[in-house]
């Protein structure tokens, strides 16, 4: 009987539990024993793992996070210790759930002959080998919901609402979340911000009947020095706060504009996974188990639409995939 060790590497994302569930059920169907490894490679090194059966995963599909826990730890100098543990427990292959850190771990282990299959799980959706990764759809839904909620108070008080999202540097969460939530301007790391355009758009809205604006900003976006210097004490401010103060400086005297700032932070990674995250997680994890059954390891699973793809490991897996140009251009139609 083959034995698979399932573990999570990197940040959690909604839908990972659906993937774990799928791996266990598919494993049982193919006579493969699935061992759940707690807290990533840290758990493996401290022997914290157990065999998973249907009762262990019968009520986790709708739950966010990961029942196994996760860790940001990536084995490098001590990869040989990981190999020893894999051999000690008779694990035929690891099934790694994660984003760029998971890909890095998989490549490191491949170099010393530890087989694995990678299933992409990151809300950032910026891995080069897949259209979508587990957690992205839920994160976008949270951004959309936040914009829906903030719309009414922004309109009531005639304010500029700045909403900060995760996702640097790919821009996927800010762009798709902003598009679905009706953002009036979106700033990401994928292109140089045009602050003259931003001010003109807000000004035009206030001169018309829409005396409010919803601005989505990707966390940590780099700002030009001349914009930073417009704001006293910018060294202690986030990019979103600097943008807010810049808008106020340019437009408050004429329009009396007030701005407010909301950082969605970890709210984007939490909560019950959206339907699409459950579906792609179930698809990819089941396919990963089938690959292991056939001895097809050292590969990442991805999706192209609803079709499953298989991509051999290489350093290119670590490349960032920026948000699609045409999607970025589509958002500008609504500014």
N, C-alpha and C positions, 0 to 999 in steps of 0.2 A: 504493500500500500504506500502511495506517495503521501508525503506530509508537507503541508504549506504553512509557513509562518506569516501571519498578517500583522503589519504594524504601521503606525502613522508617524510621519516625519514632517516637522514644520508646524505651521499654524493650523488650528482646527478650521473646518469649513462645514456648513450645513449640507448634509447628504452623505457624509462619511459613514454614518451608521447604516444607511441603506446599502452602501457598498460592502460593508462587513457582513451584513445579513445575506446579501446575494452570494458572496464568496462561500460562506458556510453552507448554505442550502445547495448551491451548485456543487460544492465539494462532496457533500453527502451523496448527491445524485451520481457522481462519477467515481465513488469509492475513494475519495481523497480526504484525508484527515486534515482539518484546519486548526492550527494553534493560534490563539490570540496572544500577541505579545504586548504587554502593558508599557505605556510611556516610551514608545519608540525603542531605539537602540540602547538607551539607558536601562530599560526594563529587561531587554535580552541579556545584557551583561550582568545583571543582578538576579538572573533566573526567575523573572516574574512573568510567567506565561502558563497558559492552560489550554486544554482541548476545548473547542467550542462546538456545541451541538444545537439543534433547533430551539430547545427551550431557552438557551442563552441569548438568542437573537429574535425571539418571537414577538417582542413588543418594542422594537427600537427604530422601525422604519420612519416614524414621524418625529423622532427626537433629534435635536440639533447636537452639535459637538461630536464627540467620539467616545463610545463606551470603553475603548481601550486606553484612552488618554493619549497624549502626544508629547513630543519633545523637539526642541530646535537642534538637538545634538546630532552632528554628522560625523561618523567614524572616519578618521584620517590616519593619524599615526598608529592608532590601535585597531586597524582593520583586521589584523591577524587574530585578535581576541574575539572579534565578531565571527570570524570564520570558524574558530574553535567551538563557539557556542552553537553555531548552525550545525556543525558536524556532530557535536555532543547530543543534540536533540533529534538527530536524523532528519533534519529539514531538507527536503528536496529543492525547494525554492522559496524565496521570500516574495511576498506580495506587498509592495510598498505603496502606501497611500500618501500622496503629498505633492507639493509644488516643486519649486526650483531646488530647495534643500533635499527633497526626496530624490530628485534627478541626480544631484551631486553625489548623494550617498550610493545610489545605484551604480553610477559610473565608477566610484572608488572601489566598490565591492567586485565589480566585473573584472577589474585589473588583477585581482588575486583569485579569481575563479569562484566567487560566491554568486550563484544564479539568482535572478530576481525578475519580476515583471513589475513595471511602474504603472499605477493608475493615477491620472492627474486630479489632484484635489487642492484647489486654491481659489478663493473668491476673486483674485486679481485677473484670472482668465488670460494671462499673458504668456503662456507656454507656446512655443513655436510649432509644436507637433500636433496640436488638437484645436478644433474650432471652439470647444467649450470644455471647461473643467468644473469639477464638482464644487458647488457652493456659489458659483457666479450668479445664477438666476435668483437665488434667495437674496444675495447682497443687493442686486439691482432692485428687487422688489422693496427692500427696506428703504433705499434711496427714494424710489418713487413714492412710497407711502409718506415719507418725511416731507417731501415737497408738496404733496397733496394737503397735508396738515398745515404746513407753514404758509401755504397760499392764502388761506382765509385771514390769518392774522397780519400778514404782510399787506394785504389789500385794505384791511380795516384801518391800519395805522399809517398807510402810505409809506411803508418802509422798504428798504433794500435788505433782503434776507440773504445772507451768505451761508451756504451749506458746504461743509468740508467732508470729502469722502476719502476712502482708502484707494489703493490701486496704482500708486506710483511705481514705475514710470509708464506703464502700458496705456493708461487713460481709459480703460474699458468701463470701469464702474461709473466714473464721473460722466462719461459720454452717453452710455446707454441708460444709466439712471436718470441723467438730466433730460435726455430726449423723451423718455417715458413719463417723466414727471412734469414736463412743460417748463423746463428751465429757460430763462430769458438770456442767459449767457453761460458758457462753460469754459473753464480754464483748466488745462491739463499740461503734463510735462511733454506731450508729444509735439507741441508746436509753441513758438514764441508768442506770449500773450500780446495782444494789441490793445493797449490801454486807452489810446485815443478812440478806438472803435467802441470799447466798453463804455466810456463816459458818454459818447454820442448816443449810444443806444438807450442808456438810462435817461439821459436828457430828453430824448425824443418821446419816450414813454410818459415822462412827467409833464411834458408840454401837451400831450394828448390826454386821453381819458384814463389811461392805465398808470396811475400814480403809485406804482410799486414795482419791484423787480425781484426775481429769484435767481441768484448767481450760484452756480456749482463750481467749487474749486477742489482740485485734487490735492491731497495733503502733501506738503513738502515741495510744491512746485517752485522752481527757481524763478526769482523776480529780478528784473534789471536793477542795477545799483541806483539809478536815478529815481526809480519808484520807491525804493527803500528809504532813500534820504529825504523823501517828502514827509516821512513820519518820524517824529521824535521817539527815541528809544526803540527803534525797529529791531535791534538785536535780541530783544526779549519777546518779540511778537511772532506769531505764526504767519505764514504767507497769507492766510485768509484774513487775519486781523489787519495786516498791512494794506491789503486791498480795500478793506472796509474804510480804513482811515483815509486812504487816498481818495476814494469816492466822496467821502464826507468833505474833504478839503476842497475838492473841485466843484461840488454841487450844493453844499449846504446853504451857502449864503444866498443863492438865487432861489433855490427850491425848498429850503428847509428840510433837506433829506436827513433822515435818521437811518442807521443801519444796525442790524443785529447779526450775531454769528452763532451758528450751531455746528459743532463737530460731532458727526455721527459715530465716529470711533468704532468701538467693538460691537456696537449694535448691528453693524453690517455682517458680522460673523456669527451672530447668534440666532436662536429661534428655530422653529420647525422648518425643515427644508421645503422649498417650493416643489411643485409637481415635476418640473423638468429636471431639477437636481436629483430627485429620487429615481427618475427614469434613466438618466445617463449613468448614474452611479450603479444601478442594478445591471444595466447592459454591460458596462465596461468591466465590472468586477467578475461577472459570470464568464465573460469572454476571457479574462485573464486566467481564470481557473482552467478553462478549456485549453488555453495555450500551454499552461504548465503540464497538463495531462499529456499533451502531445510532445513535450520536451522543448517547446518554443520559448526560450528564456532570453535574457539580456535584450528585452524589447519593452517599449512603452506602448500602452493602449491609448487610443484617442478616439474622437468622433469627428466625422465629416457629415454634418446634418444628423441623420439618425443612423448612419452607417458606421460600423466599428472599423478602425484602422489599426495597423500594427507598424511600429517604427523601431528599427534596430537602434540600440544605444549608440550615442556619439556625443561629442562635446557640444554639438549644435543644439542639443536639448536644453542647454543652459541659456540660450539666446532669448531675449525678450521679444515679444510680438506686440507691436503697438496697435492701437485700435484702428480699424479699417478706415482708410482715407475717406471713402464715400459716405460712411456713417458720420464722420466728423463734419463733412460738408452738408449733409442732410440736416444736422442740428441748426446750422446757420440760416436755414430757410425760415426758422421760427423766431429769430432774434428781432 
